[in-house]
Amino acid sequence: MTDLQALRSRYRAQKSTLLQSLASSGASTRGVRATLGKLSGLADATLKILWQNAGFSSPFALAAVGGYGRAELFPFSDVDVLVLLPDDQSPDTDAQLKARIEGFIGSCWDAGLEIGSSVRTVSECLSEAARDVTVQTSLIESRLITGNVALFAAFEKQFYAAIDPQAFFVAKTLELRQRHSKFEDTPYSLEPNCKESPGGLRDLQVILWVAKAAGLGNNWDALAKGGLATAFEIKQIKHNEALLRLIRVRLHLIAQRREDRLVFDLQSAVAQSFGYEAPSPSVDKRAFVRPSEALMRRYYWAAKAVTQLNQILLLNIEERLNPSTHERRPINARFYDKAGMVEVASDDLYQREPHAILETFLIYQTTVGLKGLSARTLRALFNARGLMNGKFRNDPVNRATFKQILMQHDGITHAMRLMNQTSVLGRYLWVFRKIVGQMQHDLFHVYTVDQHILMVLRNVRRFFIVEHAHEYPFCSQLASGWDKPWILYIAALFHDIAKGRGGDHSELGVIEARRFCKQHGIDRTDASLIEYIVHEHLTMSRVAQKSDLSDPDIIAAFAKRVGNERNLTALYLLTVADIRGTSPKVWNAWKGKLLEDLYRLTLRALGGRAPDPDAEVEAHKREALILLALHALPFEAHKALWDTLDVGYFMRHDAADIAWHTRQLSRYVGAGKSIVRARLSPLGEGVQVLVYTPDQADLFARICGYFDQCGFSILDARVHTANNGYALDTFQVIASSLPEHYQELTSMVESELGRAIAQTGPLPPPSRGRVSRRVKSFPIAPWVTLRPDEKAQRWLLNISASDRVGLLYCVARVLAKHKINLQLAKVNTLGERVDDTFLIQGAELQHNRAQIEIETELLEALA
């Protein structure tokens, strides 16, 4: 035991020394591979001693497998080993052997080695490898540590003889696609896994695995020697591999555990370990790049290069394995179709004819059956990056080709994504290059700026594709009547292209869009529309989500700003595509309805039909009566309720909601009862809740408290006080998941919310809800504005803060304390940020001192 303790102490001390060298090497990537090799060597030496201490005789062998087999042991990775036995020995039939093996594995743990172990005979290794490609992959990396050399050599000979290189290649490439799909097929995730994400270390390992299985080489230099890669490509691979290794090492050391994800909590610490520094107080923060952002941009560029090189080498290996399936069919004098890939006619095509660079993507778009670029083409593009300079960008032929690409009927999204993957888009459109790999620290974008732009472009494109008409029918209907889709494509490309410069990116984006249109010969009318969309691309969502759309003045002002139906339609389509392109969490059916309502109301105003509140009210009443007639209510049953409601109620609710309210409440008017009703939202998402109860000062706060307690998020609240003193409030709420039997949920809401409303006494204190990791890493300073509306009759309260459970309840408690009456609440959750608007009234709002007090208390509640 004393010897084991000494071994453990020595192992830990030597490991600590090696880890210190990794932690103190600054931003340098030199030597990281050698240090990982030394960690492996330290584990080897310790295992050899333990193997000898276990008294194993010569028939057995101990092998390293997996990453440890590559002699690449990361600080907190498992030490994966294989105890290899001859076929006539088995722990299943030999209890003494089983006990000795268990003792050896236990001693490894006691010595401080985190072992991942398997015990197999040679035959078992071969049969397991035949059934499971993961086992086969692990054994490809096997390396003898100690024991019977002849046994291990016999195993290797039989193992490689049994491998089917073609089947293994297919299995690993399918596995690679599935893995990439799990990470949304992009290296630009905001919290990438530096090992598993596209462009991570695993992509490089796959190349070596399939090459080794096919007998094409065991290392990068061997691949270059065999003609599968050029010397320049191998240099690029080694450089980016070293960077990814160092990032993974630093993650392990900072997290003090096996952590391969660049999560927000760790990005700043990892960035500082690379020497990136935070700004001094004198620096303009708007233009300064955060340390984490600088690190992530460096990571994204490395991951992008790895992705490109991975494609090139895997395509080359596939061609070596299947030469007969890669015959070339001419497309034109410059290009061939090679197994569905665009193939350049010669390696120096782009050097001789630079115009062919952009033509590659036009050919890809316009030739039926093409699904990508061949290895030869990818390599030629990779080597032609230096050609795409200012002269290339200013060439009239290239400008005409790029314009053609944008104006094609099909393949826009695929072409642009492929151009970005191959770095052509950023080199031709130099302003785009500045936002490649740029993070967005606004807590609701989950993509880098370039990926968000391409996602918005894809969303716009889908409006024009018949197969996607079921997704957003109204958008597809509008798109079907739009004559120049490319106008929207260009607007999508430029709407966020000036992000990260400081200043208003919408205004700066207009300058870039105007320059692009002038350079590419786009006529003034179309260019003006593109500039308008870029400049106003945030306006429609702001009005829809923050304003009272029942106010005729708001609709009239927005209609004046839009100007005409063409501008309105373009702005609507881009707004829907933009919100959908920020994050899967941000878009919901309620936001869709608000935007569509704003579109229809504005279109009516643009058509010369000025908003007439009286006419609107009468139209809503007529439509509601038609709907009520379907439910056989008694004659004039609606009058008891409707006579207590004013114009504001009928303006704020559509006919379907008015009819639902009337059916549920008409018999209870004046009965002195509290009524709560719930149903699945007509929008098809979440639950709609109706509350009808004698009004009280803290009613909204009690309702918010109940929803927060139950895990519901409030999307919209419409609060109305009838002239009989009753509150008639409607809420749109969503939960993280709705049960299959939703009737049970609605019944629960009706009974429990009714009891919550009936409670008296002081409001319960708010719970301190947990904040997400993203909010901890990128907190938003709370922001509150309180100002009178345009008529100076009510007040607009705007709040912005990091989201957390119970936040709205905290706001409601402050309003209740100051006896503030709420008329309308628009709750806008953007990922981990809230941006809410409230329409309020109250006597205290008439006094400056009270206003400051309310704002101060709200800021404290939001903090």
GIQUIBEL-V632655 format. One record per backbone hydrogen bond with DSSP energy under -0.5 kcal/mol. CO is the residue of the C=O (numbers start at 1). NH is the residue of the N-H. Records with the same first field share a line. If there is no record, write none. Layout:
CO->NH, NH
//
This chain:
1->5
2->6
3->7
4->8
5->9
6->10
7->11
8->12
9->13
10->14
11->15
12->16
13->17
14->18
15->19
16->20
17->21
18->22
19->23
20->24
22->25
25->28
29->32
31->35
32->36
33->37
34->38
35->39
36->40, 73
37->41
38->42
39->43
40->44
41->45
42->46
43->47
44->48
45->49
46->50
47->51
48->52
49->53
50->54
51->55, 56
52->55
57->60
60->148
61->84
62->145, 146
63->82
64->143
65->68, 69
66->70
67->70, 72
68->71
72->74
74->77
78->80
79->116
80->65
81->118
82->63, 84
83->120
84->61
85->122
86->89
90->93, 94
93->95
94->98
95->99
96->100
97->101
98->102
99->103
100->104
101->105
102->106
103->107
104->108
105->109
106->110
107->111
108->113
109->112
112->114
113->115
114->79
115->117
116->81
118->83
120->85
121->125
122->126
123->127
124->128
125->129
126->130
127->131
128->132
132->136
133->137
134->138
135->139
136->140
137->141
138->66, 141
139->142
143->64
146->62
147->149
148->152
149->153
150->154
151->155
152->156
153->157
154->158
155->159
156->160
157->161
158->162
159->163
163->165
164->168
165->169
166->170
167->171
168->172
169->173
170->174
171->175
172->176
173->177
174->178
175->179
176->180
177->181
178->182
179->183
180->183, 185
181->184
183->186
186->189
188->448
189->192
192->194, 262
193->197
194->201
195->202
197->200
200->203, 204
201->204, 205
202->206
203->207
204->208
205->209
206->210
207->211
208->212
209->213
210->214
211->216, 217
212->215
219->223
220->224
221->225
222->226
223->228, 229
224->227
230->234
231->235
232->236
233->237
234->238
235->239
236->240
237->241
238->242
239->243
240->244
241->245
242->246
243->247
244->248
245->249
246->250
247->251
248->252
249->253
250->254
251->255
252->256, 257
257->259
260->194
261->263
263->266, 267
264->268
266->270
267->271
268->272
269->273
270->274
271->274, 276
272->275
280->283
283->285
284->287, 288
288->290
290->294
291->295
292->296
293->297
294->298
295->299
296->300
297->301
298->302
299->303
300->304
301->305
302->306
303->307
304->308
305->309
306->310
307->311
308->312
309->313
310->314
311->315
312->316
313->317
314->318
315->319
316->320
317->321
318->322
322->325
323->326
327->339
329->337
332->331
334->345
335->331, 332
336->338, 343
337->329, 339
338->341
340->371, 372
341->338, 343
342->374
343->336
346->349
348->352
349->353
353->356
354->357
355->359
356->360
357->361
358->361, 362
359->363
360->364
361->365
362->366
363->367
366->368
367->370
372->342
374->378
375->379
376->380
377->381
378->382
379->383
380->384
381->384
382->385
384->387, 388
385->388
387->389
389->393
390->394
391->395
392->395
395->399
396->400
397->401
398->402
399->403
400->404
401->405
402->406
403->407
404->408
405->408
411->415
412->416
413->417
414->418
415->419
416->420
417->421
418->422
419->424, 425
420->423
423->427
424->428
425->429
426->433
428->430
429->432, 433
430->434
432->435
433->436
435->438, 450
437->439
438->449
440->442
443->832
444->446
446->190
448->452
449->453
450->454
451->455
452->456
453->457
454->458
455->459
456->460
457->461
458->462
459->463
460->463, 464
461->464
462->465
464->466
465->468
466->469
468->471, 472
472->476
473->477
474->478
475->479
476->480
477->481
478->481
479->482
484->487, 488
485->488, 489
486->490
487->491
488->492
489->493
490->494
491->495
494->497
496->499
498->501
503->505
504->508
505->509
506->510
507->511
508->512
509->513
510->514
511->515
512->516
513->517
514->518
515->519
516->520
517->522
518->521
523->527
524->528
525->529
526->530
527->531
528->532
529->533
530->534
531->535
532->536
533->537
534->537
536->539, 540
538->542
539->543
540->544
541->545
542->546
543->547
547->549
548->551
550->552
551->554, 555
552->556
553->557
554->558
555->559
556->560
557->561
558->562
559->563
562->564
564->568
565->569
566->570
567->571
568->572
569->573
570->574
571->575
572->576
573->577
574->578
575->579
576->580
577->581
579->582, 583
582->446
583->586, 587
588->592
589->593
590->594
591->595
592->596
593->597
594->598
595->599
596->600
597->601
598->602
599->603
600->604
601->605
602->606
603->607
604->609
605->608
608->610
611->613
612->616
613->617
614->618
615->619
616->620
617->621
618->622
619->623
620->624
621->625
622->626
623->627
624->628
625->629
626->630
627->630
628->631, 633
629->632
634->637
636->639
638->641, 642
639->643
641->644
642->645
644->723
646->649, 650
647->651
648->652
649->653
654->658
655->659
656->660
657->661
658->662
659->663
660->664
661->665
662->666
665->668, 669
666->669
668->671
673->675
675->692
677->690
679->688
681->684
686->681
687->733
688->679
689->731
690->677
691->729
692->675
693->727
696->699
698->702
699->703
700->704
701->705
702->706
703->707
704->708
705->709
706->710
707->711, 712
708->711
711->736
713->715, 734
715->827
716->732
717->719, 825
718->730
720->722, 728
722->725
725->695
726->722
727->693, 729
728->720
729->691
730->718
731->689, 733
732->715, 716
733->687
734->713
740->742
741->744, 745
742->746
743->747
744->748
745->749
746->750
747->751
748->752
749->753
750->754
751->755
752->756
753->757
754->758
755->759
756->759
767->769
770->805
772->776
773->777
774->778
780->802
783->800
785->798
787->796
789->792
794->789
795->797, 840
796->787, 798
797->838
798->785
799->836
800->783
801->834
804->807
805->769
806->810
807->811
808->812
809->813
810->814
811->815
812->816
813->817
814->818
815->820
816->819
821->841
823->719
824->839
825->717, 827
826->828, 837
827->829
828->830, 835
829->831
830->832, 833
832->803
833->830
834->801
836->799
837->826
838->797, 840
839->823, 824
840->795
841->821
842->845
843->846
844->847
847->851
848->852
849->853
850->854
851->855
852->856
853->857
854->858
855->859
856->860
857->861
858->862
859->863
//
